[in-house]
Amino acid sequence: MGSSRSDVGRRGHRGAGPERSEPRDSSDAGLVLAAFMEREGLTHAQLADRLGVDRTYVSKVLSGTRDIRDVGRLRQVARTIGVPPERFGLLPEPRETSLAGGQRRTLVRDVGEHVGAWRNVRLTLNHRRAQLTKAGVSLYDGATRIAGTPLLTSPDWVPAEPMDISALRLTWTDKSVPRAVTGGEAESEHCRPLMPHGGRYPRYCQAVRDLDPPSLFENRVSYRLLDVVCRQSCQEQTYGYTTYFAMVDVCEVVAHEMAAAWLRHDGNADRIRLSELPFRALIGDPFDLSRRPVLPSTDTLTIRHDPRPGCSSFLLHRRNSENVALAGGMTHIIPAGVFQPSGIAPHSVSADFDIWHNVIRELSEELLGNPEHSGSGEPIDYDAEEPFASLNAARRDGQLRLWYLGTGLDPLTLAGEILTVLVIDAQVFDRVFADVVAWNSEGDVVFSADGSVGVPWRRDTVYRLLATEPLAPAARACLELAWEQQDLLLGRHR
């Protein structure tokens, strides 16, 4: 979690990418910004909002105690305030030189500037997800949204009321389903940065790995959602194979494209149109699951149920954008993680094709700080290993219940989200998670003022969070649905 992301140039030395190219002179950046702020009648806070940075960062630049030396940020500043990049000592946009035989080569210096601009979009993506999510929603005016939240859904994807997880039936197909959109198309080129030897990165995940790697970033075999069918008393979902990076190559490109457009329009999301988002337009109908690899996440609202009035609580997680590739900088529910097996062995792939197993593995990792099951060890014995054995026993004894709420799509990334609620008796929770951690590899676990894990399950707390917290769309949808259906969820979990 070490390095700050408020100045993306500080991370330029990481990875295998080219070294950061610095401008010739940025000493007058504060003067230029001060003139712009005076002309437009802006406060420090308003200027910071336009630039997509913190107010303290702007104050330091204006006072001269800090220079802007990252070329990507300088280009973004120049675009925002409407001055040519040369005003900050920058070269014009990346250009090519002619070689013998008609070939073209991009200048190494320009590669550095282009990579800096790409990193700046990534920075915006990680710090402005709430605003960018709102912009994504506006592009799908006709789509159904879950309980008025940003999460998109199809009417057949959400049951009339919560169902026990056993009513969600998963089927498997070995039939290969080609992906119409992979992320390597010409429409995604503007989101893939230049490489030192010329040309663009062929895959977005390779650029992230080299130029902006989170601490958790590895390719894994995963389950690809292919179809959702709602029946009277159950829902059926069909899956095949995909990989984590295949999802990143589409979902993060869609989000990157939106962040770049947001910067071009100075943070005015209302001006963004689908016509300037060629990759998103290429995907087309987001509910056509054959168009792209959809690797859903299981998002679980965990409620520690205490029958005493006002004593129940629920768990939240502030995800660190340094550590995770998706939903960084947002508050999420616990546990949440992509739906994938714990290993590549056939036994693991088969045994872990189960939402319950995915949820309890994530609980083990996020609440107890246990290492992620990445396929390097033996298959998990869920009936013998802890905390899985205790959770399975509590489920059999009716001391906890996992409910299914529905499935949706994140409007920014178009990633799939499987919404669930875990209601667990307080004494079981306190015993199994007696050693709960304050932080894990993905962020910080939220504690109450009295030091207890979670926050009170009360109307004032829930409504305040919904109104003020930068909640991930899936977290917001789970909270809205669970609060609406709490009598069912808390009254029949035994």
Kinemage of the C-alpha trace (Angstrom):
@kinemage 1
@onewidth
@group {chain A} dominant
@subgroup {mainchain}
@vectorlist {calphas} color= white
{ca met a 1} P 0.000 0.000 0.000
{ca gly a 2} L 3.107 2.149 0.231
{ca ser a 3} L 3.197 4.701 -2.577
{ca ser a 4} L 0.691 7.496 -3.010
{ca arg a 5} L -1.459 7.669 -6.099
{ca ser a 6} L -2.166 11.394 -5.802
{ca asp a 7} L 0.774 11.936 -8.160
{ca val a 8} L 0.935 9.114 -10.650
{ca gly a 9} L 4.462 10.019 -11.658
{ca arg a 10} L 5.748 8.594 -8.388
{ca arg a 11} L 4.889 5.132 -9.618
{ca gly a 12} L 6.601 5.539 -12.968
{ca his a 13} L 9.602 3.463 -11.880
{ca arg a 14} L 7.524 0.370 -11.216
{ca gly a 15} L 6.987 -2.405 -13.710
{ca ala a 16} L 8.751 -3.113 -16.977
{ca gly a 17} L 7.459 -0.048 -18.824
{ca pro a 18} L 9.556 2.821 -20.189
{ca glu a 19} L 10.983 5.419 -17.876
{ca arg a 20} L 8.858 8.503 -17.360
{ca ser a 21} L 9.733 11.361 -19.690
{ca glu a 22} L 9.748 14.712 -17.932
{ca pro a 23} L 8.817 18.096 -19.412
{ca arg a 24} L 11.451 20.674 -20.116
{ca asp a 25} L 10.107 23.138 -17.562
{ca ser a 26} L 7.055 23.056 -15.353
{ca ser a 27} L 8.059 25.858 -12.976
{ca asp a 28} L 5.259 28.164 -14.126
{ca ala a 29} L 2.416 25.644 -13.761
{ca gly a 30} L 1.210 27.402 -10.620
{ca leu a 31} L 1.166 30.787 -12.371
{ca val a 32} L -0.805 29.428 -15.315
{ca leu a 33} L -3.332 27.758 -13.014
{ca ala a 34} L -3.659 30.887 -10.881
{ca ala a 35} L -4.430 32.974 -13.976
{ca phe a 36} L -7.004 30.437 -15.116
{ca met a 37} L -8.614 30.299 -11.664
{ca glu a 38} L -8.866 34.107 -11.527
{ca arg a 39} L -10.296 34.326 -15.045
{ca glu a 40} L -12.944 31.682 -14.330
{ca gly a 41} L -13.680 32.893 -10.793
{ca leu a 42} L -12.903 29.475 -9.254
{ca thr a 43} L -12.058 28.548 -5.701
{ca his a 44} L -9.253 26.125 -4.882
{ca ala a 45} L -11.826 23.364 -4.322
{ca gln a 46} L -13.566 24.036 -7.647
{ca leu a 47} L -10.277 24.019 -9.542
{ca ala a 48} L -9.277 20.756 -7.839
{ca asp a 49} L -12.592 19.193 -8.850
{ca arg a 50} L -12.100 20.232 -12.487
{ca leu a 51} L -8.631 18.757 -12.535
{ca gly a 52} L -9.684 15.578 -10.713
{ca val a 53} L -7.157 16.029 -7.892
{ca asp a 54} L -7.177 16.831 -4.170
{ca arg a 55} L -7.548 20.427 -2.975
{ca thr a 56} L -4.255 20.210 -1.058
{ca tyr a 57} L -2.468 19.211 -4.264
{ca val a 58} L -3.810 22.330 -6.038
{ca ser a 59} L -2.872 24.540 -3.096
{ca lys a 60} L 0.720 23.304 -3.152
{ca val a 61} L 1.041 23.862 -6.912
{ca leu a 62} L -0.411 27.379 -6.652
{ca ser a 63} L 1.918 28.275 -3.774
{ca gly a 64} L 4.944 26.973 -5.662
{ca thr a 65} L 5.814 24.348 -3.052
{ca arg a 66} L 5.124 21.587 -5.553
{ca asp a 67} L 5.716 21.275 -9.294
{ca ile a 68} L 3.661 19.201 -11.691
{ca arg a 69} L 6.322 17.136 -13.377
{ca asp a 70} L 4.320 14.166 -14.653
{ca val a 71} L 3.734 14.726 -18.367
{ca gly a 72} L 0.450 12.835 -18.405
{ca arg a 73} L -0.992 15.080 -15.733
{ca leu a 74} L 0.367 18.191 -17.442
{ca arg a 75} L -1.324 17.221 -20.693
{ca gln a 76} L -4.581 16.687 -18.820
{ca val a 77} L -4.202 20.102 -17.142
{ca ala a 78} L -3.495 21.743 -20.499
{ca arg a 79} L -6.630 20.185 -22.013
{ca thr a 80} L -8.737 21.162 -19.014
{ca ile a 81} L -7.766 24.853 -18.967
{ca gly a 82} L -7.533 25.179 -22.740
{ca val a 83} L -3.857 26.018 -23.277
{ca pro a 84} L -1.464 24.357 -25.720
{ca pro a 85} L 0.778 21.687 -24.182
{ca glu a 86} L 3.822 23.703 -25.261
{ca arg a 87} L 2.882 26.224 -22.542
{ca phe a 88} L 4.114 23.632 -20.042
{ca gly a 89} L 7.187 22.729 -22.047
{ca leu a 90} L 5.614 19.644 -23.627
{ca leu a 91} L 5.953 18.399 -27.160
{ca pro a 92} L 2.870 18.166 -29.371
{ca glu a 93} L 0.903 14.903 -29.338
{ca pro a 94} L 2.917 11.695 -30.028
{ca arg a 95} L 4.178 11.602 -33.585
{ca glu a 96} L 5.962 9.107 -35.785
{ca thr a 97} L 9.111 9.319 -37.916
{ca ser a 98} L 9.559 7.748 -41.303
{ca leu a 99} L 11.866 4.787 -41.784
{ca ala a 100} L 13.116 3.094 -44.915
{ca gly a 101} L 10.490 1.062 -46.675
{ca gly a 102} L 7.646 3.230 -45.484
{ca gln a 103} L 7.698 1.909 -41.905
{ca arg a 104} L 6.901 4.184 -39.004
{ca arg a 105} L 8.517 4.422 -35.574
{ca thr a 106} L 7.192 6.256 -32.551
{ca leu a 107} L 9.757 8.446 -30.785
{ca val a 108} L 10.879 7.021 -27.431
{ca arg a 109} L 10.342 10.398 -25.785
{ca asp a 110} L 6.771 10.454 -27.020
{ca val a 111} L 6.221 6.924 -25.720
{ca gly a 112} L 7.048 8.171 -22.241
{ca glu a 113} L 4.579 11.033 -22.558
{ca his a 114} L 1.882 8.723 -23.918
{ca val a 115} L 2.379 6.289 -21.045
{ca gly a 116} L 2.169 9.179 -18.598
{ca ala a 117} L -1.174 10.217 -20.064
{ca trp a 118} L -2.402 6.607 -19.864
{ca arg a 119} L -1.397 6.419 -16.210
{ca asn a 120} L -3.266 9.631 -15.546
{ca val a 121} L -6.465 8.102 -16.909
{ca arg a 122} L -5.895 5.084 -14.637
{ca leu a 123} L -5.461 7.473 -11.723
{ca thr a 124} L -8.750 9.163 -12.566
{ca leu a 125} L -10.434 5.782 -12.903
{ca asn a 126} L -9.324 4.762 -9.423
{ca his a 127} L -10.231 8.059 -7.751
{ca arg a 128} L -13.430 8.985 -9.580
{ca arg a 129} L -15.319 5.703 -9.783
{ca ala a 130} L -18.463 7.124 -8.209
{ca gln a 131} L -18.726 9.926 -10.786
{ca leu a 132} L -17.765 7.596 -13.637
{ca thr a 133} L -20.371 5.050 -12.533
{ca lys a 134} L -23.009 7.774 -12.702
{ca ala a 135} L -21.845 8.599 -16.222
{ca gly a 136} L -22.131 4.925 -17.184
{ca val a 137} L -25.718 4.736 -15.917
{ca ser a 138} L -26.718 7.686 -18.084
{ca leu a 139} L -25.801 5.740 -21.227
{ca tyr a 140} L -28.440 3.075 -20.524
{ca asp a 141} L -31.572 5.103 -19.861
{ca gly a 142} L -33.896 2.268 -20.879
{ca ala a 143} L -32.250 -0.397 -18.741
{ca thr a 144} L -33.774 -1.706 -15.515
{ca arg a 145} L -31.866 -0.742 -12.367
{ca ile a 146} L -31.936 -2.693 -9.104
{ca ala a 147} L -33.907 -0.825 -6.433
{ca gly a 148} L -33.063 2.528 -8.018
{ca thr a 149} L -29.298 1.945 -7.608
{ca pro a 150} L -26.752 2.254 -10.441
{ca leu a 151} L -26.609 -1.542 -10.872
{ca leu a 152} L -28.155 -2.564 -14.204
{ca thr a 153} L -30.211 -5.725 -14.559
{ca ser a 154} L -32.665 -7.596 -16.733
{ca pro a 155} L -36.167 -8.199 -15.318
{ca asp a 156} L -35.546 -11.959 -15.420
{ca trp a 157} L -32.337 -11.671 -13.416
{ca val a 158} L -33.891 -10.630 -10.079
{ca pro a 159} L -36.406 -12.885 -8.257
{ca ala a 160} L -39.532 -11.354 -6.731
{ca glu a 161} L -38.115 -12.007 -3.264
{ca pro a 162} L -34.858 -13.412 -1.856
{ca met a 163} L -34.334 -17.148 -2.392
{ca asp a 164} L -32.201 -19.623 -0.508
{ca ile a 165} L -28.943 -20.062 -2.421
{ca ser a 166} L -29.933 -23.665 -3.165
{ca ala a 167} L -32.615 -22.277 -5.516
{ca leu a 168} L -29.878 -20.823 -7.726
{ca arg a 169} L -28.983 -23.726 -10.013
{ca leu a 170} L -25.653 -23.667 -11.806
{ca thr a 171} L -25.188 -25.684 -14.991
{ca trp a 172} L -21.972 -26.294 -16.862
{ca thr a 173} L -21.266 -26.507 -20.573
{ca asp a 174} L -18.049 -27.732 -22.161
{ca lys a 175} L -19.142 -26.218 -25.448
{ca ser a 176} L -16.792 -23.466 -26.552
{ca val a 177} L -18.562 -20.134 -26.924
{ca pro a 178} L -16.435 -17.678 -28.933
{ca arg a 179} L -16.112 -14.124 -27.683
{ca ala a 180} L -17.281 -11.549 -30.202
{ca val a 181} L -15.345 -8.840 -28.333
{ca thr a 182} L -11.946 -9.587 -26.782
{ca gly a 183} L -10.398 -6.167 -26.139
{ca gly a 184} L -7.854 -6.499 -28.927
{ca glu a 185} L -9.969 -4.717 -31.533
{ca ala a 186} L -9.127 -1.433 -33.238
{ca glu a 187} L -11.880 0.222 -31.188
{ca ser a 188} L -9.815 -0.303 -28.023
{ca glu a 189} L -6.512 1.038 -29.369
{ca his a 190} L -6.973 4.446 -27.756
{ca cys a 191} L -7.058 2.710 -24.358
{ca arg a 192} L -3.906 0.643 -24.879
{ca pro a 193} L -0.648 2.614 -24.448
{ca leu a 194} L 2.412 2.625 -26.668
{ca met a 195} L 5.252 0.173 -26.039
{ca pro a 196} L 8.942 1.185 -25.987
{ca his a 197} L 9.746 -0.664 -29.213
{ca gly a 198} L 6.792 0.801 -31.086
{ca gly a 199} L 3.190 -0.204 -31.542
{ca arg a 200} L 0.587 -0.558 -28.830
{ca tyr a 201} L 0.152 -3.113 -26.114
{ca pro a 202} L -1.916 -5.927 -27.653
{ca arg a 203} L -3.800 -6.499 -24.369
{ca tyr a 204} L -4.849 -4.069 -21.670
{ca cys a 205} L -3.903 -6.534 -18.914
{ca gln a 206} L -0.297 -6.489 -20.168
{ca ala a 207} L -0.194 -2.716 -19.875
{ca val a 208} L -1.593 -2.867 -16.323
{ca arg a 209} L 0.951 -5.546 -15.409
{ca asp a 210} L 3.881 -3.464 -16.731
{ca leu a 211} L 2.838 0.102 -15.993
{ca asp a 212} L 0.305 0.206 -13.147
{ca pro a 213} L 0.235 -3.152 -11.326
{ca pro a 214} L -1.937 -3.522 -8.221
{ca ser a 215} L -0.562 -5.809 -5.541
{ca leu a 216} L -3.172 -8.443 -6.434
{ca phe a 217} L -3.027 -9.130 -10.155
{ca glu a 218} L -2.700 -12.651 -11.506
{ca asn a 219} L -4.417 -14.634 -14.210
{ca arg a 220} L -6.681 -17.434 -12.989
{ca val a 221} L -9.048 -19.936 -14.549
{ca ser a 222} L -12.558 -18.604 -13.912
{ca tyr a 223} L -16.209 -19.301 -14.587
{ca arg a 224} L -17.777 -17.441 -17.503
{ca leu a 225} L -21.469 -16.575 -17.217
{ca leu a 226} L -23.240 -17.506 -20.455
{ca asp a 227} L -26.954 -17.459 -19.717
{ca val a 228} L -29.481 -16.573 -17.019
{ca val a 229} L -32.950 -18.157 -17.022
{ca cys a 230} L -35.534 -17.343 -14.369
{ca arg a 231} L -38.121 -20.004 -13.539
{ca gln a 232} L -41.032 -19.868 -11.140
{ca ser a 233} L -39.249 -21.242 -8.080
{ca cys a 234} L -35.599 -21.033 -9.073
{ca gln a 235} L -33.072 -19.368 -11.317
{ca glu a 236} L -30.666 -21.215 -13.586
{ca gln a 237} L -27.292 -19.872 -14.679
{ca thr a 238} L -25.103 -21.511 -17.326
{ca tyr a 239} L -21.320 -21.250 -17.214
{ca gly a 240} L -18.241 -22.171 -19.223
{ca tyr a 241} L -14.541 -21.347 -18.920
{ca thr a 242} L -12.796 -17.981 -19.064
{ca thr a 243} L -9.812 -16.332 -17.358
{ca tyr a 244} L -9.438 -13.332 -15.102
{ca phe a 245} L -7.303 -11.422 -17.611
{ca ala a 246} L -9.839 -12.046 -20.390
{ca met a 247} L -12.339 -10.154 -18.258
{ca val a 248} L -9.841 -7.354 -17.489
{ca asp a 249} L -9.168 -6.891 -21.220
{ca val a 250} L -12.807 -5.932 -21.712
{ca cys a 251} L -14.150 -4.564 -18.426
{ca glu a 252} L -11.224 -2.309 -17.598
{ca val a 253} L -10.993 -1.022 -21.182
{ca val a 254} L -14.654 -0.010 -21.047
{ca ala a 255} L -13.990 1.823 -17.774
{ca his a 256} L -10.736 3.384 -19.032
{ca glu a 257} L -12.524 4.711 -22.098
{ca met a 258} L -15.137 6.354 -19.871
{ca ala a 259} L -12.480 7.935 -17.633
{ca ala a 260} L -10.681 9.383 -20.657
{ca ala a 261} L -13.944 10.899 -21.925
{ca trp a 262} L -14.657 12.296 -18.458
{ca leu a 263} L -11.292 14.074 -18.512
{ca arg a 264} L -11.890 15.454 -21.996
{ca his a 265} L -15.138 17.007 -20.767
{ca asp a 266} L -13.562 18.459 -17.616
{ca gly a 267} L -15.549 16.144 -15.370
{ca asn a 268} L -18.909 17.000 -16.937
{ca ala a 269} L -20.461 13.541 -17.210
{ca asp a 270} L -23.605 14.885 -18.849
{ca arg a 271} L -21.639 15.702 -22.003
{ca ile a 272} L -20.370 12.147 -22.557
{ca arg a 273} L -22.075 10.369 -25.455
{ca leu a 274} L -21.924 6.742 -26.587
{ca ser a 275} L -20.712 7.950 -30.004
{ca glu a 276} L -17.352 8.915 -28.450
{ca leu a 277} L -16.975 5.526 -26.721
{ca pro a 278} L -16.209 3.208 -29.655
{ca phe a 279} L -15.297 0.170 -27.570
{ca arg a 280} L -18.442 0.362 -25.443
{ca ala a 281} L -20.459 0.823 -28.631
{ca leu a 282} L -18.775 -2.272 -30.104
{ca ile a 283} L -20.022 -4.363 -27.161
{ca gly a 284} L -23.561 -3.206 -27.814
{ca asp a 285} L -26.295 -4.748 -25.666
{ca pro a 286} L -24.637 -5.333 -22.268
{ca phe a 287} L -27.071 -8.177 -21.530
{ca asp a 288} L -25.938 -10.178 -24.552
{ca leu a 289} L -23.567 -12.469 -22.660
{ca ser a 290} L -22.217 -14.008 -25.855
{ca arg a 291} L -20.587 -10.727 -26.884
{ca arg a 292} L -17.860 -10.680 -24.241
{ca pro a 293} L -16.398 -12.720 -21.345
{ca val a 294} L -18.532 -12.063 -18.255
{ca leu a 295} L -16.780 -13.266 -15.116
{ca pro a 296} L -19.218 -12.386 -12.310
{ca ser a 297} L -18.269 -11.547 -8.761
{ca thr a 298} L -20.097 -12.875 -5.725
{ca asp a 299} L -21.033 -9.866 -3.592
{ca thr a 300} L -22.248 -10.817 -0.127
{ca leu a 301} L -23.767 -8.574 2.514
{ca thr a 302} L -22.868 -10.297 5.792
{ca ile a 303} L -25.263 -9.589 8.657
{ca arg a 304} L -24.245 -10.602 12.177
{ca his a 305} L -27.727 -11.318 13.513
{ca asp a 306} L -28.360 -10.613 17.186
{ca pro a 307} L -32.003 -11.050 18.281
{ca arg a 308} L -31.694 -8.211 20.786
{ca pro a 309} L -33.175 -4.991 19.348
{ca gly a 310} L -30.599 -2.781 17.662
{ca cys a 311} L -27.715 -5.216 18.215
{ca ser a 312} L -27.336 -6.697 14.721
{ca ser a 313} L -24.565 -5.367 12.491
{ca phe a 314} L -23.227 -5.725 8.957
{ca leu a 315} L -19.769 -5.674 7.423
{ca leu a 316} L -18.121 -3.162 5.111
{ca his a 317} L -14.754 -3.010 3.375
{ca arg a 318} L -12.899 0.044 2.040
{ca arg a 319} L -11.021 -1.246 -0.976
{ca asn a 320} L -7.550 0.184 -1.541
{ca ser a 321} L -7.004 1.239 -5.167
{ca glu a 322} L -3.291 0.390 -4.769
{ca asn a 323} L -4.129 -3.257 -4.151
{ca val a 324} L -7.024 -4.202 -6.410
{ca ala a 325} L -7.748 -3.863 -10.111
{ca leu a 326} L -11.524 -3.561 -9.756
{ca ala a 327} L -13.670 -1.279 -7.541
{ca gly a 328} L -10.603 0.363 -6.014
{ca gly a 329} L -11.259 3.430 -3.885
{ca met a 330} L -14.841 2.397 -3.101
{ca thr a 331} L -16.590 0.991 -0.053
{ca his a 332} L -17.832 -2.554 -0.583
{ca ile a 333} L -19.574 -5.269 1.373
{ca ile a 334} L -17.742 -8.302 2.766
{ca pro a 335} L -17.057 -10.698 1.259
{ca ala a 336} L -16.755 -9.913 -2.450
{ca gly a 337} L -14.673 -11.692 -5.054
{ca val a 338} L -14.719 -13.034 -8.575
{ca phe a 339} L -16.347 -16.426 -9.093
{ca gln a 340} L -13.458 -18.792 -9.762
{ca pro a 341} L -12.096 -22.115 -8.501
{ca ser a 342} L -9.459 -22.311 -5.801
{ca gly a 343} L -7.116 -24.207 -8.112
{ca ile a 344} L -6.642 -25.501 -11.642
{ca ala a 345} L -6.906 -29.204 -10.766
{ca pro a 346} L -10.083 -30.875 -12.107
{ca his a 347} L -11.187 -31.669 -8.557
{ca ser a 348} L -11.005 -27.993 -7.544
{ca val a 349} L -12.712 -26.748 -10.700
{ca ser a 350} L -15.583 -29.151 -10.065
{ca ala a 351} L -15.870 -28.749 -6.269
{ca asp a 352} L -15.689 -24.955 -6.387
{ca phe a 353} L -18.418 -24.559 -8.995
{ca asp a 354} L -20.568 -23.532 -6.076
{ca ile a 355} L -21.526 -20.028 -4.897
{ca trp a 356} L -21.386 -21.103 -1.244
{ca his a 357} L -17.800 -22.304 -1.560
{ca asn a 358} L -16.804 -19.042 -3.227
{ca val a 359} L -18.407 -16.993 -0.437
{ca ile a 360} L -16.775 -18.846 2.459
{ca arg a 361} L -13.342 -18.764 0.795
{ca glu a 362} L -13.675 -15.001 0.494
{ca leu a 363} L -14.758 -14.781 4.140
{ca ser a 364} L -11.633 -16.680 5.135
{ca glu a 365} L -9.417 -14.313 3.153
{ca glu a 366} L -11.085 -10.986 3.893
{ca leu a 367} L -12.056 -11.394 7.560
{ca leu a 368} L -9.333 -13.717 8.842
{ca gly a 369} L -6.523 -12.582 6.557
{ca asn a 370} L -5.809 -16.093 5.322
{ca pro a 371} L -3.814 -16.419 2.087
{ca glu a 372} L -5.810 -16.478 -1.122
{ca his a 373} L -6.381 -19.955 -2.516
{ca ser a 374} L -4.625 -19.491 -5.836
{ca gly a 375} L -4.240 -23.077 -6.994
{ca ser a 376} L -0.731 -23.596 -5.646
{ca gly a 377} L -1.762 -25.963 -2.868
{ca glu a 378} L -3.854 -29.067 -2.307
{ca pro a 379} L -7.604 -29.053 -3.015
{ca ile a 380} L -9.651 -27.700 -0.115
{ca asp a 381} L -11.410 -30.142 2.189
{ca tyr a 382} L -14.416 -28.000 3.096
{ca asp a 383} L -15.632 -30.466 5.725
{ca ala a 384} L -12.323 -30.632 7.611
{ca glu a 385} L -10.435 -27.342 7.155
{ca glu a 386} L -11.298 -24.239 9.165
{ca pro a 387} L -13.139 -21.945 9.009
{ca phe a 388} L -15.016 -23.900 6.345
{ca ala a 389} L -15.933 -26.856 8.559
{ca ser a 390} L -17.476 -24.595 11.222
{ca leu a 391} L -19.405 -22.579 8.651
{ca asn a 392} L -20.721 -25.726 7.002
{ca ala a 393} L -21.806 -27.100 10.395
{ca ala a 394} L -23.573 -23.830 11.249
{ca arg a 395} L -25.372 -23.930 7.923
{ca arg a 396} L -26.564 -27.484 8.531
{ca asp a 397} L -27.742 -26.493 12.015
{ca gly a 398} L -29.724 -23.521 10.710
{ca gln a 399} L -27.460 -20.972 12.410
{ca leu a 400} L -26.688 -19.213 9.159
{ca arg a 401} L -28.309 -18.920 5.765
{ca leu a 402} L -27.109 -17.623 2.405
{ca trp a 403} L -29.766 -15.839 0.369
{ca tyr a 404} L -29.727 -15.041 -3.351
{ca leu a 405} L -31.029 -11.572 -4.328
{ca gly a 406} L -30.345 -11.438 -8.058
{ca thr a 407} L -27.702 -10.707 -10.688
{ca gly a 408} L -26.734 -7.374 -12.245
{ca leu a 409} L -24.109 -5.520 -14.274
{ca asp a 410} L -21.853 -2.714 -13.124
{ca pro a 411} L -22.594 0.235 -15.469
{ca leu a 412} L -18.976 1.413 -15.578
{ca thr a 413} L -17.205 -1.882 -16.284
{ca leu a 414} L -20.160 -4.036 -17.452
{ca ala a 415} L -18.846 -6.727 -15.075
{ca gly a 416} L -21.316 -9.240 -13.655
{ca glu a 417} L -22.417 -9.106 -10.008
{ca ile a 418} L -24.152 -11.962 -8.132
{ca leu a 419} L -25.892 -10.440 -5.111
{ca thr a 420} L -26.251 -12.471 -1.910
{ca val a 421} L -26.903 -11.935 1.801
{ca leu a 422} L -25.349 -14.082 4.531
{ca val a 423} L -27.304 -13.978 7.806
{ca ile a 424} L -25.262 -15.562 10.584
{ca asp a 425} L -26.122 -15.908 14.270
{ca ala a 426} L -24.045 -13.597 16.456
{ca gln a 427} L -22.591 -16.365 18.631
{ca val a 428} L -21.440 -18.305 15.581
{ca phe a 429} L -19.914 -15.213 14.000
{ca asp a 430} L -18.100 -14.259 17.211
{ca arg a 431} L -16.673 -17.767 17.556
{ca val a 432} L -15.605 -18.360 13.958
{ca phe a 433} L -14.302 -14.827 13.401
{ca ala a 434} L -12.850 -14.146 16.830
{ca asp a 435} L -9.552 -13.193 15.188
{ca val a 436} L -10.985 -10.829 12.589
{ca val a 437} L -8.350 -8.611 10.978
{ca ala a 438} L -8.468 -4.812 10.733
{ca trp a 439} L -7.152 -4.866 7.181
{ca asn a 440} L -6.422 -7.407 4.477
{ca ser a 441} L -4.689 -7.557 1.124
{ca glu a 442} L -7.537 -5.651 -0.554
{ca gly a 443} L -8.222 -2.868 1.953
{ca asp a 444} L -9.526 -1.987 5.412
{ca val a 445} L -12.312 -3.722 7.322
{ca val a 446} L -14.712 -1.157 8.814
{ca phe a 447} L -15.091 -1.121 12.602
{ca ser a 448} L -17.614 0.749 14.742
{ca ala a 449} L -16.638 3.507 17.168
{ca asp a 450} L -16.759 1.018 20.058
{ca gly a 451} L -14.197 -1.216 18.336
{ca ser a 452} L -16.618 -3.924 17.222
{ca val a 453} L -16.437 -5.217 13.678
{ca gly a 454} L -19.064 -3.889 11.291
{ca val a 455} L -21.633 -1.134 11.612
{ca pro a 456} L -25.082 -1.246 13.260
{ca trp a 457} L -27.941 -2.678 11.205
{ca arg a 458} L -30.189 0.301 11.840
{ca arg a 459} L -32.246 2.566 9.643
{ca asp a 460} L -30.173 5.681 10.366
{ca thr a 461} L -26.885 3.884 9.642
{ca val a 462} L -28.057 2.236 6.432
{ca tyr a 463} L -29.639 5.412 5.063
{ca arg a 464} L -26.602 7.506 5.943
{ca leu a 465} L -24.313 5.091 4.115
{ca leu a 466} L -26.564 5.038 1.077
{ca ala a 467} L -26.598 8.834 1.014
{ca thr a 468} L -22.961 9.672 1.733
{ca glu a 469} L -20.610 6.706 1.243
{ca pro a 470} L -18.935 5.948 -2.122
{ca leu a 471} L -20.491 2.493 -2.222
{ca ala a 472} L -19.783 0.073 -5.045
{ca pro a 473} L -22.964 -0.386 -7.125
{ca ala a 474} L -23.292 -4.033 -6.020
{ca ala a 475} L -22.960 -3.025 -2.363
{ca arg a 476} L -25.609 -0.352 -2.768
{ca ala a 477} L -27.987 -2.811 -4.466
{ca cys a 478} L -27.478 -5.442 -1.754
{ca leu a 479} L -28.137 -2.922 1.010
{ca glu a 480} L -31.291 -1.570 -0.626
{ca leu a 481} L -32.753 -5.034 -1.280
{ca ala a 482} L -31.763 -6.465 2.101
{ca trp a 483} L -33.201 -3.548 4.042
{ca glu a 484} L -36.462 -3.821 2.090
{ca gln a 485} L -36.665 -7.586 2.719
{ca gln a 486} L -35.151 -7.725 6.207
{ca asp a 487} L -38.210 -9.309 7.827
{ca leu a 488} L -37.838 -12.294 5.532
{ca leu a 489} L -34.051 -12.417 5.751
{ca leu a 490} L -33.789 -12.113 9.527
{ca gly a 491} L -36.964 -13.920 10.519
{ca arg a 492} L -36.616 -17.186 8.607
{ca his a 493} L -32.878 -17.808 8.610
{ca arg a 494} L -33.170 -20.612 11.199
